Amino acid sequence: MSEIVKGKRLDFTVADVNCVYDGPVGVLWEMLMGEEIHVGGDVETDILAERAGVNRNTAVLDVCSALGGPARHLANKYGCKVEGLDATKRMVDEAVSRTEKEGLMHLVTCRPGNALDMPFRACTFDVVWGQDAWCYITDKERLIKEAYRVLKPGGTIAFTDWVQTGNMTGEEWEELNKFMVFPYMETMDGYEQLLKENGFEILETEDLSDDFALQCHIYQDRLRSEFKDMIIRQYGTDLFDAADEGLDKWVRAADGGKVGRVRLVGRKILETGTGT
């Protein structure tokens, strides 16, 4: 029986995500998606920056910042200061190295940390930012609460994420999430509800699922043509076959309207009498 799966989570932790991105899978995703490791690369980063009102006076917190590609792009193009937070040590170390090479250490800081217990004081940032990475978070409500806490009054939350968009069987749900090491995917409605219930006014919600399906096909084509021989040579046939099989399931799910991508922008509402 097909349905929108709600309330179910796979037992993945930060340690599991670390294991994936410390190894060849992290390298593979950078091959397919580029240094920013999200759909659309710097074009999508610019769209989100425009929606969030990023400028040279903006203090941005990039939650799940990976290699720091978006952070460096924002700093380079808009002159803003960006703090990157990520739970994967290899990603943080590499982000710091690349930021040093680009001479952006005065604007971009990357540090290890937990998105569910952010190491920042309340009311620190103008924008809390995320791109296609909050699907790895085990407790998305707590993430939204933390975003609210660290935002300045009237601050902006702006993010994209992979979401469940249609009915699927329990087996499909498990296969798709296991391949990506997601504990679960939120829905667009679910994210809107979380924002509204945790102190945010929703400014924009956009379903990007048609483009997501197109991009999944592009990644599949790259995997099977441009990178196949290199992956097999460096990491073996088993890794290539596993990646090809898993990505094919995502392509079919995206084509079938079962998974997609969303962009959300919200504003922190000041609670009466709290001062935060």
Phi, psi and omega per residue, in radians:
M1 nan 2.320 3.139
S2 -1.622 2.503 3.136
E3 -2.850 2.890 2.939
I4 -1.346 2.036 -3.080
V5 -1.413 2.107 -3.128
K6 -2.189 2.513 3.026
G7 1.386 -0.025 -3.132
K8 -1.736 2.453 3.119
R9 -2.393 2.483 2.996
L10 -1.474 2.672 -3.047
D11 -1.488 1.087 3.036
F12 -1.796 2.512 -3.116
T13 -2.192 3.098 3.062
V14 -0.983 -0.638 3.138
A15 -1.075 -0.648 3.117
D16 -1.172 -0.723 3.113
V17 -1.139 -0.711 3.070
N18 -1.000 -0.776 -3.119
C19 -1.044 -0.741 -3.126
V20 -1.151 -0.879 -3.012
Y21 -1.479 -0.129 2.988
D22 -1.427 -0.257 -3.044
G23 -1.960 -2.801 -3.048
P24 -1.155 -0.404 -3.130
V25 -1.120 -0.678 3.079
G26 -1.081 -0.705 3.091
V27 -1.118 -0.711 -3.136
L28 -1.071 -0.767 -3.139
W29 -1.148 -0.604 3.079
E30 -1.169 -0.658 3.067
M31 -0.999 -0.815 -3.028
L32 -1.338 -0.626 -2.966
M33 -1.946 -0.217 -3.077
G34 1.594 3.076 -3.016
E35 -1.049 -0.508 -3.102
E36 -1.356 -0.286 3.073
I37 0.859 0.861 2.951
H38 -2.686 2.831 -3.092
V39 -1.075 2.295 3.016
G40 1.551 -0.169 3.080
G41 0.966 -2.492 -3.020
D42 -1.190 -0.394 3.082
V43 -1.099 -0.804 3.119
E44 -1.195 -0.588 3.081
T45 -1.082 -0.740 3.127
D46 -1.151 -0.665 3.113
I47 -1.101 -0.793 -3.132
L48 -1.169 -0.648 3.107
A49 -1.096 -0.720 3.101
E50 -1.107 -0.780 -3.130
R51 -1.115 -0.591 -3.095
A52 -1.509 -0.141 3.136
G53 1.256 0.603 -3.118
V54 -1.212 2.339 3.041
N55 -2.572 -3.033 -3.031
R56 -1.138 -0.313 -3.140
N57 -1.686 0.098 -3.067
T58 -1.549 2.304 2.993
A59 -1.729 2.004 -3.030
V60 -1.904 2.384 2.956
L61 -1.930 1.980 3.100
D62 -1.634 1.866 -3.078
V63 -1.571 2.144 -2.999
C64 1.242 1.065 -2.958
S65 -1.449 -0.148 3.053
A66 0.911 -2.182 -3.065
L67 -1.401 0.009 3.098
G68 1.376 0.218 -3.133
G69 -1.031 -0.902 3.096
P70 -1.070 -0.676 3.137
A71 -1.057 -0.782 3.139
R72 -1.183 -0.662 3.106
H73 -1.094 -0.782 3.122
L74 -1.072 -0.778 -3.133
A75 -1.125 -0.759 -3.127
N76 -1.120 -0.784 -3.003
K77 -1.492 -0.645 -3.008
Y78 -1.916 -0.206 3.126
G79 1.285 0.277 -3.110
C80 -1.513 2.854 3.034
K81 -1.624 2.356 -3.087
V82 -2.250 2.287 3.018
E83 -1.855 2.115 3.099
G84 -1.731 2.359 -3.139
L85 -2.209 2.181 -3.133
D86 -2.606 2.583 -3.080
A87 -1.576 -0.104 -3.067
T88 -1.743 2.008 -3.023
K89 -1.052 -0.770 -3.117
R90 -1.066 -0.704 3.129
M91 -1.114 -0.786 -3.134
V92 -1.109 -0.805 3.139
D93 -1.040 -0.746 -3.140
E94 -1.214 -0.639 3.101
A95 -1.084 -0.763 3.122
V96 -1.089 -0.771 -3.129
S97 -1.073 -0.795 -3.117
R98 -1.206 -0.613 3.119
T99 -1.169 -0.696 3.074
E100 -1.072 -0.780 -3.120
K101 -1.094 -0.557 -3.131
E102 -1.540 -0.001 3.098
G103 1.164 0.642 -3.070
L104 -2.024 0.285 -3.102
M105 -1.105 -0.374 3.126
H106 -1.325 -0.268 -3.136
L107 -2.036 -0.475 -3.040
V108 -2.091 2.222 3.046
T109 -2.149 2.281 3.110
C110 -2.077 2.270 -3.106
R111 -2.449 2.675 3.046
P112 -1.318 2.550 3.115
G113 3.042 2.903 -3.079
N114 -1.728 2.195 3.131
A115 -1.127 -0.316 -3.129
L116 -1.625 -0.069 3.085
D117 -2.614 1.235 -2.989
M118 -1.161 2.317 -3.078
P119 -1.440 0.917 -3.118
F120 -2.400 2.638 3.077
R121 -1.269 2.795 3.085
A122 -1.076 2.601 3.023
C123 1.047 0.783 -3.094
T124 -1.718 -0.605 -2.946
F125 -2.022 2.652 3.035
D126 -1.462 -0.565 -3.101
V127 -2.398 2.280 2.899
V128 -1.806 2.237 -2.856
W129 -2.214 2.521 3.035
G130 -2.708 2.512 3.125
Q131 -2.359 1.863 2.995
D132 0.973 0.604 -3.075
A133 -2.324 -0.243 -3.081
W134 -1.307 -0.166 3.013
C135 -1.101 -0.320 3.085
Y136 -1.466 -0.203 -3.044
I137 -1.365 2.314 -3.060
T138 -1.339 -0.478 -3.096
D139 -2.333 1.588 -3.021
K140 -1.243 -0.491 3.080
E141 -1.156 -0.747 3.109
R142 -1.118 -0.646 3.067
L143 -1.028 -0.811 -3.141
I144 -1.124 -0.680 3.096
K145 -1.098 -0.723 3.111
E146 -1.156 -0.671 3.086
A147 -1.057 -0.752 3.106
Y148 -1.065 -0.756 -3.083
R149 -1.080 -0.781 -3.021
V150 -1.483 -0.159 3.101
L151 -1.393 2.536 3.002
K152 -1.211 2.766 3.054
P153 -0.936 2.262 -3.098
G154 1.383 0.075 -3.128
G155 -1.177 2.931 -3.001
T156 -1.985 2.375 2.926
I157 -1.853 2.233 -3.077
A158 -2.456 2.112 -3.093
F159 -2.721 2.757 2.918
T160 -2.049 2.702 3.092
D161 -2.772 2.774 3.026
W162 -1.445 2.335 -3.025
V163 -2.391 2.816 2.984
Q164 -1.471 2.251 -3.043
T165 -2.047 -0.162 -3.096
G166 -2.672 3.106 -3.121
N167 -1.251 2.534 3.040
M168 -2.658 2.812 3.086
T169 -1.319 2.839 3.075
G170 -1.030 -0.627 3.130
E171 -1.157 -0.764 3.097
E172 -1.062 -0.815 -3.135
W173 -0.980 -0.788 -3.100
E174 -1.189 -0.748 -3.124
E175 -1.104 -0.772 -3.101
L176 -1.150 -0.794 -3.135
N177 -1.215 -0.681 3.126
K178 -1.089 -0.735 -3.126
F179 -1.028 -0.695 -3.095
M180 -1.600 -0.093 -3.059
V181 1.075 0.675 3.023
F182 -1.559 2.333 2.988
P183 -1.151 -0.604 3.034
Y184 -3.074 2.828 3.011
M185 -1.831 2.415 3.011
E186 -1.392 2.948 2.977
T187 -1.818 2.923 3.091
M188 -1.103 -0.784 3.102
D189 -1.085 -0.655 3.135
G190 -1.114 -0.737 3.098
Y191 -1.133 -0.726 3.120
E192 -1.052 -0.740 3.136
Q193 -1.120 -0.757 3.132
L194 -1.066 -0.722 3.136
L195 -1.136 -0.830 -3.107
K196 -1.110 -0.671 -3.085
E197 -1.350 -0.213 -3.063
N198 -2.151 0.600 2.904
G199 1.619 0.301 -3.126
F200 -2.032 2.470 2.918
E201 -1.615 2.219 -3.121
I202 -1.415 2.160 -3.140
L203 -1.679 -0.553 -3.079
E204 -2.757 2.384 2.966
T205 -2.333 2.211 -3.127
E206 -2.342 2.227 3.086
D207 -1.459 2.053 -3.089
L208 -1.881 0.393 -2.948
S209 -1.201 -0.576 3.117
D210 -1.092 -0.785 3.105
D211 -1.172 -0.619 3.115
F212 -1.028 -0.769 3.119
A213 -1.076 -0.745 3.104
L214 -1.059 -0.786 -3.133
Q215 -1.132 -0.638 3.098
C216 -1.048 -0.695 3.083
H217 -1.128 -0.684 3.112
I218 -1.091 -0.778 3.123
Y219 -1.099 -0.712 3.118
Q220 -1.093 -0.758 3.124
D221 -1.099 -0.723 3.112
R222 -1.105 -0.752 -3.134
L223 -1.043 -0.766 -3.019
R224 -1.435 -0.295 -3.099
S225 -2.055 -1.249 -3.009
E226 -1.082 -0.670 -2.984
F227 -1.946 -0.059 -3.028
K228 -0.999 -0.955 -3.071
D229 -1.090 -0.711 -3.128
M230 -1.142 -0.740 3.138
I231 -1.116 -0.787 -3.140
I232 -1.124 -0.706 -3.128
R233 -1.146 -0.730 -3.062
Q234 -1.512 -0.607 -2.979
Y235 -2.173 -0.166 3.074
G236 1.741 2.842 -3.097
T237 -1.176 -0.622 -3.085
D238 -1.050 -0.749 -3.139
L239 -1.149 -0.763 3.129
F240 -1.065 -0.812 -3.116
D241 -1.078 -0.708 3.126
A242 -1.140 -0.743 3.125
A243 -1.137 -0.736 -3.123
D244 -1.142 -0.741 3.135
E245 -1.150 -0.802 -3.125
G246 -1.151 -0.750 -3.129
L247 -1.153 -0.614 3.105
D248 -1.092 -0.653 3.090
K249 -1.129 -0.675 3.106
W250 -1.188 -0.672 3.098
V251 -1.056 -0.815 -3.125
R252 -1.167 -0.653 3.116
A253 -1.181 -0.683 3.110
A254 -1.166 -0.761 3.100
D255 -1.079 -0.576 -3.122
G256 -1.478 0.067 3.110
G257 1.272 0.413 -3.109
K258 -1.662 -0.486 3.095
V259 -2.321 2.698 -3.131
G260 -2.869 -2.673 -3.033
R261 -2.560 2.559 -3.087
V262 -2.382 2.616 3.008
R263 -2.037 2.232 3.127
L264 -2.251 2.442 3.073
V265 -2.324 2.289 3.139
G266 -2.423 2.898 3.128
R267 -2.116 2.379 3.093
K268 -1.203 2.153 3.108
I269 -1.606 2.298 3.132
L270 -1.305 2.137 3.122
E271 -1.288 2.337 -3.099
T272 -1.027 2.154 3.055
G273 1.473 -0.046 -3.091
T274 -1.628 -0.553 -3.083
G275 1.323 0.114 3.084
T276 -2.309 nan nan
